[in-house]
Amino acid sequence: MKYLTLAVGLGLSAAAVLVVPGSGATASMQAATVVDKPHRVANKYLEQRPTWVPCGDPELRTSCAKITVPRDWGNQYAGNDLQIAVSKVLPAKGKPGRVVFGNPGGPGGAGLGMAPYLASQAPLAKDHLAVGFDPRGTGDSSNVSCEGAPTYSMDARDCSPANRALTAEASALTQPYCDGQSRDLLPYVTTAQTVQDMDLIRRLLGFDKIDYVGYSGGTWLGAYYQTYFPQHVGRFVLDSNTDFTKTWLDTFVSQPQAFERRFREDFATWAAKYHSRLHLGSSPAAVVRTYERLRRELGEQPAVEEFMEGSVKVTYDQNTLDQIVSGDMYTKLDFYSLALDLAFIRDLSATQRKGGPQAAQRRVDALSPARQQQLVQRANRAPVGLRTMGEDDAEDATFTAITCNDTAWPQGREYGEQLAARLGPHFPLIGWTMTQNPCFFWDRPNLTMPTPTGNGLPTTLMVQSVHDPATNYSLAVSAHRRYAGSRLVTVTREGDHGVYGGVNRCADRIVNTFLTTGKAPAEDATCAGEGIPAPSQPEPGADDLGGYGRGAPLHRIARFTKAVSGYLH
């Protein structure tokens, strides 16, 4: 999902426009009268003994198991239990003294890879049992699905009445499709249910307290675990933060400004610096014009090409271009890949306009098989962290269920259309997509979760880069101010989404010291970014084909998850 704080340049806040006067929009579902709380666990769940099996290559030292949880923690004897997939990695030597859980975000991202990822951090490998899990709804756990639901194939910038009506219709149809495919599970895919799944994992592993590393949407999950189970909170690290003290709406409405800033101030500036090699424009403004011109040309005449001897067809239209560009904003390590792809698509479009579709296809056929495979993967990949809608049905369905179920949204098409009208002209990369959100038409469960405040908790360490596109820096600042006892580590001159684990050595030292000793900075800290690397070989995509130790943290976690998934039945 791609969603800016309206206060930036617009003089509005999300709270100020939650319900648009005169629009007919109302808060979703009925007002809840009871604040949710943890439920006592029935003995049948506490008495289970998980069967651990090796998962992944032996070098990963990872074991996996499934545990049984109730579909509804508020009604544990109703039947229809669920299965939650869990992974763990023991210390290389000796017994663990502590346990660290991890979550990669999404929300809804599969997380089995968090165990080998956390175990790959040398300071944690000495004493921590590393634990990952696939949250309910996704991965190797019991799944939800939105298969068959309408997609947003229309151009978000098209503000015609017909296109707006089509967008609203697609949004309104999403929940019926998801309900039909998810066997009545959808209302129970919430953060309130997931944190109770987490605590059952803790109890079955035999630890009184857990440490935690959560990225992106995992910061939301971590803050709510702290709120529901404060007595079991150890050392919590929240990296690339949502504003978990407010609503999901507040987080998503801050995205357009953040993505636009990352694109214009980081990528376009970098590409202009290396214009002699990348040929996208000699100034940041020229690079942006290259993108806008190409977007317009692909909207008028998409390039539909066959790759890999005709086995895969890719349509390069304005939506594909937007998805490629926005998807590559998450990590600076993707900037070179994006620059080469933009140049390729620009030349492909020019060839088609001049010589027709057959000439364009000949240009594709002339590419090496490895380059064709890269282009196919990049045109169809799912994002990491706080996600846009990708290619994984269960993860997308879980993302939609959690974000629409957890907190209230204004109902009706008018709110999204007014957001798009305000944000689109200022932040066109994703600002116009604010209409493309099924939560504006979602009949959510009667759920009110307690607001995270941080009161009574040990220190929470928050980490944030200032140009993060998916979780605006303003969100971390806002949550930090409201979250008692938190410390904020700000990484300046940096925009990567997901910092801990290789992006910044200063931030890594602070996090590792905190996780291994409990010592947090006495006050908020600042780390200087390490810069965007110059364009260099190997070719983009080579990292995706290699081992687990290279690349951005969230990409590494995704590779670990792929490696250890599919072993449980």
LINMOGI-V635553 format. One record per residue. RES is the residue in one small letter. PHI is phi in radians with two decimals (NA if undefined). Layout:
RES:PHI  RES:PHI
//
This chain:
m:NA  k:-2.09  y:-2.45  l:NA  t:-1.28  l:-1.09  a:-1.20  v:-1.35  g:1.32  l:-2.12  g:1.28  l:-2.27  s:-2.06  a:-1.03  a:-1.13  a:-1.21  v:-2.13  l:-1.00  v:-2.13  v:-1.39  p:-1.02  g:1.38  s:-1.57  g:1.51  a:-1.28  t:-2.30  a:-1.10  s:-1.19  m:1.08  q:-1.49  a:-1.23  a:-1.41  t:-1.91  v:-2.16  v:-1.41  d:-1.14  k:-2.65  p:-1.11  h:-1.97  r:-1.06  v:-1.57  a:-1.14  n:-1.03  k:-1.09  y:-1.44  l:-1.31  e:-1.55  q:-1.21  r:-2.15  p:-1.06  t:-1.72  w:-1.58  v:-2.25  p:-1.09  c:-2.42  g:1.53  d:-1.11  p:-0.97  e:-1.10  l:-1.42  r:0.94  t:-1.78  s:-2.05  c:-2.30  a:-2.69  k:-1.97  i:-2.05  t:-1.73  v:-2.29  p:-1.24  r:-1.05  d:-2.21  w:-1.14  g:-1.46  n:-2.59  q:-1.31  y:-1.89  a:-1.45  g:1.50  n:1.02  d:-1.09  l:-1.96  q:-2.00  i:-2.03  a:-1.47  v:-2.24  s:-2.17  k:-2.64  v:-2.34  l:-1.35  p:-1.01  a:-1.06  k:-2.37  g:1.35  k:-1.56  p:-1.26  g:-1.64  r:-2.45  v:-2.21  v:-2.15  f:-1.58  g:-2.46  n:-2.50  p:-1.51  g:1.76  g:2.31  p:-1.11  g:1.90  g:-1.24  a:-1.10  g:-2.21  l:-1.05  g:-1.23  m:-1.14  a:-1.13  p:-1.15  y:-1.15  l:-1.12  a:-1.19  s:-1.37  q:-1.44  a:-0.92  p:-1.10  l:-1.42  a:-1.21  k:-1.35  d:-2.36  h:-1.74  l:-1.39  a:-1.64  v:-2.28  g:-2.22  f:-2.80  d:-1.57  p:-1.03  r:-0.88  g:1.86  t:-2.43  g:1.04  d:-1.54  s:-1.49  s:-0.99  n:-1.72  v:-1.88  s:-2.59  c:-2.14  e:-0.98  g:1.61  a:-1.16  p:-1.04  t:-1.87  y:-1.61  s:-1.52  m:-1.38  d:-1.37  a:-1.09  r:-1.42  d:-1.39  c:-1.69  s:-1.15  p:-0.96  a:-1.13  n:-1.21  r:-1.10  a:-1.15  l:-1.14  t:-1.10  a:-1.10  e:-1.12  a:-1.08  s:-1.11  a:-1.19  l:-1.47  t:-1.10  q:-1.09  p:-1.01  y:-1.13  c:-1.09  d:-1.04  g:-1.13  q:-1.56  s:-1.86  r:0.92  d:1.15  l:-1.49  l:-0.92  p:-1.13  y:-1.76  v:-1.66  t:-2.44  t:-1.12  a:-1.04  q:-1.30  t:-1.17  v:-1.14  q:-1.32  d:-1.05  m:-1.01  d:-1.24  l:-1.15  i:-1.00  r:-0.97  r:-1.17  l:-1.21  l:-1.43  g:1.49  f:-1.98  d:-1.42  k:-2.29  i:-2.10  d:-1.59  y:-2.75  v:-2.22  g:-2.17  y:-1.82  s:0.98  g:-1.05  g:-1.23  t:-1.24  w:-1.07  l:-1.06  g:-1.11  a:-1.13  y:-1.31  y:-1.07  q:-1.02  t:-1.27  y:-1.37  f:-2.30  p:-1.07  q:-1.25  h:-1.96  v:-1.56  g:-1.80  r:-1.76  f:-1.89  v:-2.02  l:-1.99  d:-2.05  s:1.16  n:-1.63  t:-1.27  d:-1.60  f:-1.28  t:-1.55  k:-2.14  t:-1.93  w:-1.02  l:-0.96  d:-1.08  t:-1.21  f:-1.28  v:-1.25  s:-1.59  q:-1.27  p:-0.96  q:-1.11  a:-1.21  f:-1.11  e:-1.11  r:-1.05  r:-1.07  f:-1.17  r:-1.38  e:-1.50  d:-1.80  f:-1.15  a:-1.09  t:-1.12  w:-1.12  a:-1.11  a:-1.15  k:-1.02  y:-1.91  h:-1.01  s:-1.09  r:-1.83  l:-1.73  h:1.05  l:-1.90  g:2.55  s:-1.54  s:-2.45  p:-0.97  a:-1.10  a:-1.18  v:-1.11  v:-1.10  r:-1.12  t:-1.03  y:-1.09  e:-1.13  r:-1.14  l:-1.14  r:-1.07  r:-1.12  e:-1.16  l:-1.21  g:-1.16  e:-1.36  q:-2.56  p:-1.07  a:-1.80  v:-1.87  e:-2.19  e:-1.78  f:-2.08  m:0.93  e:1.01  g:1.44  s:-1.40  v:-2.35  k:-2.00  v:-2.12  t:-1.81  y:-1.63  d:-2.13  q:-1.14  n:-1.23  t:-1.05  l:-1.08  d:-1.04  q:-1.17  i:-1.14  v:-1.12  s:-1.15  g:-1.13  d:-1.59  m:-1.45  y:-1.20  t:-2.47  k:-1.12  l:-1.17  d:-1.65  f:-1.11  y:-1.16  s:-1.04  l:-1.10  a:-1.05  l:-1.16  d:-1.16  l:-1.06  a:-1.11  f:-1.12  i:-1.14  r:-1.05  d:-1.18  l:-1.11  s:-1.10  a:-1.12  t:-1.10  q:-1.15  r:-1.15  k:-1.52  g:-2.00  g:1.61  p:-1.05  q:-1.16  a:-1.13  a:-1.12  q:-1.13  r:-1.10  r:-1.12  v:-1.17  d:-1.09  a:-1.36  l:-1.31  s:-1.19  p:-0.99  a:-1.14  r:-1.19  q:-1.07  q:-1.11  q:-1.04  l:-1.11  v:-1.11  q:-1.07  r:-1.30  a:-1.35  n:-2.19  r:-1.40  a:-1.57  p:-1.30  v:-2.02  g:1.32  l:-1.22  r:-1.53  t:-1.62  m:-1.27  g:-2.04  e:-1.89  d:-1.69  d:-1.09  a:-1.15  e:-1.15  d:-1.11  a:-1.15  t:-1.18  f:-0.95  t:-1.13  a:-1.09  i:-1.14  t:-1.21  c:-1.49  n:-1.46  d:-1.11  t:-2.29  a:-1.24  w:-2.17  p:-1.13  q:-1.83  g:1.99  r:-1.30  e:-1.12  y:-1.12  g:-1.08  e:-1.18  q:-1.23  l:-1.06  a:-1.06  a:-1.12  r:-1.40  l:-1.54  g:-0.94  p:-1.08  h:-1.46  f:-2.35  p:-1.21  l:-0.98  i:-2.32  g:-1.07  w:-1.25  t:-1.41  m:-1.09  t:-1.33  q:-1.58  n:-2.62  p:-1.16  c:-1.11  f:-1.24  f:-2.24  w:-1.71  d:-1.58  r:-1.48  p:-1.16  n:-1.40  l:-2.23  t:-2.25  m:-1.55  p:-1.13  t:-1.33  p:-1.11  t:-2.17  g:1.44  n:-1.08  g:1.37  l:-1.71  p:-1.13  t:-1.02  t:-1.84  l:-1.70  m:-1.87  v:-2.20  q:-2.71  s:-1.55  v:-1.32  h:-1.94  d:-0.95  p:-1.40  a:-1.54  t:-2.15  n:-0.93  y:-0.94  s:-1.06  l:-1.19  a:-1.10  v:-1.09  s:-1.12  a:-1.13  h:-1.04  r:-1.12  r:-1.67  y:-1.84  a:-1.02  g:1.35  s:-1.43  r:-2.13  l:-1.90  v:-1.76  t:-1.71  v:-1.81  t:-1.44  r:0.87  e:-2.58  g:-2.37  d:-1.18  h:-1.65  g:1.71  v:-1.84  y:-1.15  g:1.98  g:2.28  v:-1.39  n:-2.56  r:-1.15  c:-1.09  a:-1.12  d:-1.06  r:-1.09  i:-1.11  v:-1.14  n:-1.13  t:-1.08  f:-1.12  l:-1.22  t:-1.64  t:-2.12  g:1.46  k:-1.49  a:-1.78  p:-0.99  a:-1.15  e:-2.59  d:-0.98  a:-2.19  t:-2.26  c:-2.09  a:-1.42  g:-1.12  e:-1.78  g:1.55  i:-1.68  p:-1.16  a:-1.19  p:-1.00  s:-2.75  q:-1.31  p:-1.25  e:-1.04  p:-0.96  g:1.72  a:-1.07  d:-1.11  d:-1.15  l:-1.65  g:-1.64  g:-1.44  y:-1.62  g:-1.57  r:-2.04  g:1.76  a:-1.16  p:-0.92  l:-1.21  h:-1.20  r:-1.11  i:-1.05  a:-1.08  r:-1.20  f:-1.03  t:-1.08  k:-1.06  a:-1.23  v:-1.86  s:-1.57  g:1.55  y:-1.68  l:-1.87  h:-2.32
//
